[in-house]
Amino acid sequence: MPVDVIKQIYKPTMTVGQVYARAYGTLAQPMPVGNVLELSVEHSEDVQTQEDMTTLGGGTHAEVRRVKEVKMKAKLADLNVVNLARSVLGTVEAIGAGAATDEPFVATLGGLLPLTHISPTAVAVKKGATAGAATPVPMAGNYEVRPEGVFVLADAKDITESDKLWISYSYGAYAAIEALTTKAVELQLIFGGLNEADNGKPVVVDIFRASQGVTKALTLVGKGFNSLDVEGTVLMDPTKTGAGISKYYRTRMS
């Protein structure tokens, strides 16, 4: 019975669970964001006090407390395309598989030739003043194929400094995320929690409307797992109405 839940006193809490998100104000289905290492809602207050001037020793005669701001903070472990794009205020372009023909370069021994597309396969390098007159250069002893492009060996046998090179290759489908090209997204978040300290009982938290700001840092090289630390503001949802109905967030638990 609901009354039994309300009267519970023993309620140690250690929650795990899934976090779902969708763009605020849309009818899209909330989608899992992946492994979330930390998720919190933090409140800050504006406290106005009036001194008690009626007696010796002072004190507080009156006080008014108002919530000034509600912050949402999260640590995302899965750097998938959606999470990364939201966290760097980026736009996503889906690049289909294809082939590139005769991309032009000028050789630098011991340097990288950065190709237009990543993870090239079936790479063919030619050398010559024009693509039509160029002749093939064997890979062995001259260059390495890397995900980021073609690396010319410092002691290449058949390539000299400033040679004109032409590179053809195939590539698979991938996503390109252009950072800092859009505004912060507003999300509806749902936390489907399970309380490990109380027999796995459910704790469901709905954050009706929250902004998500840019990540504090994007670690590219590090000794541990990467994560995205993001935060935003829990905003008023004007669609929530009625006495005792929050416009910000709610918690449901058994």
C-alpha positions in Angstrom: 0.0 0.0 0.0 1.2 3.6 -0.7 0.9 4.5 3.0 3.4 1.7 3.9 6.0 3.2 1.5 5.5 6.7 2.9 6.1 5.4 6.5 9.3 3.6 5.7 12.3 4.7 7.8 14.9 2.2 6.8 16.1 3.4 3.4 19.8 3.2 2.8 20.5 4.1 -0.8 23.1 3.2 -3.4 21.7 3.4 -6.9 22.7 2.1 -10.3 20.7 2.1 -13.5 20.0 3.4 -16.9 19.8 7.0 -18.0 17.7 7.9 -21.0 17.5 11.2 -22.9 15.5 12.8 -25.6 15.3 16.4 -26.9 13.0 18.4 -24.8 9.6 19.1 -26.4 9.8 16.2 -28.9 7.8 13.0 -29.2 10.9 10.9 -29.9 11.4 7.9 -27.7 14.0 8.4 -24.8 17.1 6.6 -25.7 19.8 5.1 -23.4 22.9 7.2 -23.2 25.1 4.3 -22.1 27.1 3.9 -18.9 26.8 6.9 -16.6 29.4 6.8 -13.8 27.8 9.7 -11.9 24.5 11.6 -12.1 23.5 14.3 -9.6 21.1 17.2 -9.1 22.5 20.0 -7.0 20.7 22.9 -5.4 21.9 26.4 -4.6 20.0 28.8 -2.4 19.5 32.6 -2.1 19.1 33.1 1.7 17.8 36.5 2.9 18.0 37.1 6.7 16.9 39.9 9.0 18.8 40.6 12.2 17.1 40.5 15.6 17.8 43.9 17.0 15.4 43.6 20.0 17.8 42.0 22.5 21.5 41.8 23.4 23.5 39.2 21.5 21.8 39.5 18.2 20.5 36.6 16.2 18.1 36.1 13.3 14.6 37.6 13.4 13.4 36.3 10.1 14.7 34.3 7.2 13.6 33.6 3.6 15.1 30.8 1.5 14.6 30.5 -2.2 16.2 28.0 -4.6 18.4 30.1 -6.8 19.5 27.4 -9.2 19.3 23.6 -9.8 22.3 22.0 -11.6 22.5 18.7 -13.3 25.9 17.0 -13.4 26.9 13.8 -15.1 30.0 11.8 -15.9 29.5 9.8 -19.2 31.6 6.8 -19.8 30.4 6.0 -23.3 31.8 8.5 -25.8 29.4 7.5 -28.6 28.5 9.8 -31.4 25.4 11.3 -29.7 27.1 11.9 -26.3 30.2 13.3 -27.9 28.2 15.7 -30.2 26.1 17.0 -27.3 29.1 17.4 -25.1 31.1 19.5 -27.6 28.1 21.4 -29.0 28.7 19.7 -32.3 26.9 18.7 -35.5 27.2 15.2 -36.9 27.6 14.2 -40.5 27.3 10.6 -41.5 29.8 9.8 -44.2 29.0 6.8 -46.4 31.6 4.3 -47.6 33.3 5.3 -50.9 36.5 5.8 -52.7 38.9 8.7 -53.3 40.9 9.1 -56.5 44.2 10.9 -56.9 44.3 13.1 -53.8 47.3 15.4 -54.4 50.2 15.9 -51.9 53.8 17.1 -51.8 56.0 14.7 -50.0 57.9 15.4 -46.8 60.1 12.6 -45.7 59.2 11.4 -42.2 55.9 13.2 -42.4 52.2 12.4 -42.5 50.0 12.8 -45.6 46.5 13.4 -44.0 43.8 11.9 -46.2 40.4 13.4 -46.5 38.8 10.2 -45.1 39.9 7.9 -42.2 40.9 4.3 -42.2 41.9 3.9 -45.8 42.1 0.6 -47.5 43.3 -0.5 -50.9 45.8 2.4 -50.9 47.7 3.2 -54.1 50.4 5.9 -54.2 51.7 7.4 -57.4 54.5 9.8 -58.1 54.6 12.3 -60.9 54.0 15.9 -62.1 50.4 15.1 -63.0 48.0 12.3 -61.9 47.8 11.0 -65.5 51.6 10.8 -65.9 52.3 9.5 -62.4 53.8 6.0 -61.8 53.0 3.7 -58.9 55.2 3.7 -55.8 55.4 0.4 -53.8 54.5 0.5 -50.1 57.5 -1.6 -49.0 60.3 0.7 -47.9 58.4 3.9 -48.8 55.3 4.5 -46.6 52.9 3.1 -44.0 49.1 3.2 -44.2 47.6 4.5 -40.9 44.0 5.3 -39.9 44.8 9.0 -40.1 46.6 8.9 -43.5 49.8 7.8 -45.2 53.1 8.2 -43.4 56.1 8.7 -45.6 59.2 7.0 -44.2 62.2 9.2 -43.4 64.4 6.9 -45.5 62.0 6.1 -48.3 63.7 4.4 -51.2 61.6 5.7 -54.1 60.3 9.1 -52.7 62.3 12.2 -52.4 61.6 15.5 -50.6 58.9 17.6 -52.4 57.9 14.9 -54.9 54.3 15.3 -56.1 52.3 12.3 -54.9 48.8 11.1 -55.8 46.9 8.8 -53.5 43.8 6.7 -54.3 42.0 4.6 -51.7 38.7 3.2 -50.4 37.1 3.9 -47.0 34.3 2.7 -44.9 31.3 4.6 -43.4 32.1 6.8 -40.4 30.8 9.8 -38.5 32.3 13.3 -38.5 31.6 15.6 -35.5 32.2 19.3 -36.0 32.7 20.8 -32.6 31.3 24.1 -31.3 28.9 24.6 -34.2 25.6 24.6 -32.4 23.9 25.8 -29.2 23.5 23.8 -26.0 20.8 21.2 -26.3 17.8 21.0 -23.9 17.0 17.4 -22.8 14.4 15.4 -21.0 16.2 12.9 -18.8 14.9 9.7 -17.1 16.9 7.8 -14.6 15.7 4.2 -14.2 17.5 3.4 -10.9 17.8 0.3 -8.8 18.7 0.6 -5.1 21.5 -1.9 -4.4 21.3 -1.2 -0.7 17.5 -2.0 -0.5 17.0 -5.2 -2.5 17.2 -3.6 -5.9 14.0 -1.6 -5.4 13.3 0.9 -8.2 14.0 4.6 -8.0 12.9 6.5 -11.1 13.8 10.2 -11.4 12.3 12.3 -14.2 14.2 15.6 -15.0 11.7 17.3 -17.2 13.9 19.9 -18.8 17.6 20.5 -18.5 20.2 22.2 -20.6 23.5 20.3 -21.2 26.6 22.4 -21.5 30.0 21.7 -23.1 32.2 19.2 -21.5 34.9 20.5 -19.2 37.6 18.5 -20.9 38.0 16.1 -23.8 40.8 13.8 -22.9 42.6 12.5 -26.0 45.6 10.8 -24.4 45.5 9.5 -20.9 46.3 6.5 -18.7 42.8 5.6 -17.8 39.4 5.3 -19.4 38.1 8.5 -20.9 34.8 10.1 -19.8 32.8 13.2 -20.4 32.1 15.5 -17.5 29.0 17.6 -18.3 26.7 19.8 -16.4 23.6 21.9 -17.1 20.8 23.7 -15.5 17.4 22.1 -14.6 15.0 24.5 -16.2 11.3 25.1 -15.5 9.0 23.1 -17.6 5.9 25.2 -18.3 3.9 22.2 -19.4 3.8 20.9 -15.8 0.8 22.4 -14.0 -1.3 21.7 -11.0 -1.1 22.0 -7.2 1.8 20.1 -5.8 3.2 19.3 -9.3 6.9 20.1 -9.8 7.9 22.0 -12.9 11.5 20.7 -12.5 11.9 17.1 -11.5 10.3 14.3 -9.5 11.4 11.0 -7.8 9.3 7.9 -7.7 10.3 4.9 -5.6 9.0 1.9 -3.8 
